[in-house]
Each structure stands twice: as structure tokens, then as C-alpha cells.
Amino acid sequence: MVGPGGAPVDLRNADVTSKTMDNGDRIDEYRVAGQVRMVKITPVRGATYYLYDRDGDGHMDNDKDGVSPVYWKLYSW
């Protein structure tokens, strides 16, 4: 199931926690049943990007070599 905004995880009934870092970047954590499923990072400079836990194991997804994929929203209408 695809979540709101095209997220590859189901974020229905997610609790959102927001915090602003010392450098001004904003971090939004989306938790479902107490587990982080998506993190949205809005830097002061640059485009917003997302990290996902698609399989629900409690860790952000890794591709080969342990590198976490980063997702950007390119278009919206």
C-alpha cells in the first residue's frame, strides 16, 4: 500500500514528531505503532528528502553496501 503523498509505506494513523536542528534543518519522524517508518528532512538549503523503512524492521532501508537510499520528490501537482 502506498501512503499519502506517494510514500512507499503505509502512514495512516502515523504520529508525527518534528524537531529543528541547531543548523535550522527540520526533521519530521512518522511513527506507526511506535516504530519510525519514514523520516522527512527539510534542510535550510536544498531540497527536502525522505528516508523509509519499507519492511518494518525498525531500520531505514539499505541498498547494497549498506548505503541508505535517499528519495526526493521531483514533481507534485
NUKENU-853217 format. One record per residue: residue in one letter; x, y, z of N, C-alpha, C in turn. Coordinates in steps of 0.1 Angstrom, whole numbers, padded with zeros to 4 digits, always signed. Example, Ala and Ser with C-alpha at 12.3 -4.5 7.8 and 13.67 -1.06 7.14 Angstrom:
! residues 2
a+0132-0057+0078+0123-0045+0078+0132-0033+0078/s+0128-0022+0071+0137-0011+0071+0129+0000+0079/
This chain:
! residues 77
m+0008-0012+0000+0000+0000+0000+0009+0012+0000/v+0005+0022-0008+0013+0034-0008+0006+0044+0001/g+0015+0051+0009+0010+0061+0018+0007+0074+0012/p+0002+0084+0020-0001+0097+0015+0011+0104+0008/g+0009+0111-0003+0019+0118-0010+0028+0109-0018/g+0024+0096-0020+0032+0087-0028+0042+0079-0020/a+0042+0080-0007+0052+0073+0001+0051+0058-0001/p+0062+0051-0001+0062+0037-0004+0058+0029+0009/v+0054+0035+0020+0050+0028+0032+0036+0034+0036/d+0029+0026+0043+0015+0030+0048+0017+0039+0060/l+0013+0051+0059+0015+0061+0070+0001+0065+0076/r-0009+0057+0074-0022+0060+0080-0021+0059+0095/n-0027+0069+0102-0026+0069+0117-0012+0071+0122/a-0003+0077+0115+0010+0079+0119+0011+0091+0129/d+0019+0090+0139+0022+0101+0148+0034+0108+0143/v+0034+0121+0141+0044+0129+0136+0051+0137+0147/t+0064+0135+0148+0072+0143+0157+0082+0151+0149/s+0082+0164+0152+0091+0174+0145+0101+0180+0154/k+0113+0182+0149+0123+0189+0156+0131+0197+0147/t+0137+0208+0152+0146+0216+0144+0160+0215+0149/m+0169+0212+0141+0183+0210+0145+0189+0224+0147/d+0201+0224+0153+0208+0237+0156+0212+0244+0143/n+0214+0237+0132+0217+0244+0119+0204+0249+0111/g+0192+0246+0117+0180+0251+0111+0173+0240+0103/d+0179+0228+0101+0172+0218+0094+0161+0212+0102/r+0150+0209+0095+0138+0203+0102+0137+0189+0099/i+0135+0181+0110+0133+0166+0109+0119+0162+0113/d+0112+0155+0105+0099+0150+0108+0099+0135+0108/e+0096+0129+0120+0096+0114+0121+0081+0110+0121/y+0078+0100+0112+0065+0094+0111+0065+0081+0118/r+0058+0079+0129+0058+0066+0136+0044+0059+0135/v+0045+0047+0132+0033+0038+0132+0035+0027+0142/a+0025+0027+0152+0026+0017+0163+0040+0018+0170/g+0044+0031+0172+0056+0033+0180+0069+0031+0172/q+0069+0027+0159+0081+0024+0152+0082+0035+0140/v+0094+0040+0139+0097+0050+0128+0096+0043+0115/r+0087+0048+0106+0085+0043+0093+0090+0052+0082/m+0091+0065+0085+0096+0075+0075+0102+0086+0082/v+0112+0092+0076+0118+0104+0081+0119+0114+0070/k+0114+0126+0072+0114+0137+0062+0124+0147+0067/i+0134+0150+0059+0144+0160+0062+0142+0172+0053/t+0140+0184+0059+0139+0196+0052+0150+0205+0056/p+0161+0205+0048+0173+0213+0051+0170+0228+0048/v+0177+0237+0055+0176+0251+0053+0180+0254+0039/r+0190+0248+0033+0194+0249+0019+0192+0236+0012/g+0186+0236+0001+0185+0223-0006+0171+0218-0006/a+0169+0207-0013+0156+0201-0014+0153+0191-0003/t+0140+0190+0000+0135+0181+0011+0138+0167+0006/y+0142+0158+0015+0144+0144+0011+0138+0134+0022/y+0137+0122+0018+0130+0112+0027+0138+0099+0029/l+0137+0093+0040+0142+0080+0043+0131+0071+0047/y+0131+0059+0043+0119+0050+0046+0124+0037+0052/d+0115+0031+0060+0116+0017+0065+0105+0009+0059/r+0107+0004+0047+0096-0002+0039+0092-0016+0045/d+0102-0023+0051+0099-0037+0055+0095-0037+0070/g+0095-0026+0077+0090-0025+0091+0100-0032+0101/d+0113-0033+0098+0122-0040+0107+0128-0030+0117/g+0124-0017+0117+0129-0008+0126+0142+0000+0122/h+0147-0003+0110+0159+0003+0104+0155+0009+0091/m+0161+0021+0088+0159+0027+0075+0165+0018+0064/d+0158+0017+0053+0162+0008+0042+0177+0010+0038/n+0184-0001+0035+0197+0000+0029+0197-0008+0016/d+0204-0002+0006+0207-0010-0006+0220-0017-0004/k+0225-0022-0014+0238-0029-0013+0249-0020-0007/d+0258-0026-0001+0270-0019+0005+0266-0011+0017/g+0253-0013+0023+0249-0006+0035+0246+0009+0033/v+0244+0013+0020+0242+0028+0018+0226+0030+0018/s+0222+0039+0026+0208+0042+0027+0203+0050+0015/p+0193+0046+0008+0188+0053-0004+0181+0066+0001/v+0182+0077-0006+0176+0089-0003+0166+0092-0014/y+0154+0097-0010+0143+0099-0020+0140+0114-0020/w+0139+0120-0032+0134+0133-0034+0121+0133-0042/k+0112+0143-0038+0100+0144-0046+0103+0154-0057/l+0102+0149-0070+0106+0157-0081+0095+0166-0086/y+0083+0160-0086+0071+0168-0092+0059+0166-0082/s+0051+0176-0082+0039+0175-0074+0028+0184-0080/w+0016+0179-0081+0005+0187-0087-0008+0183-0081/
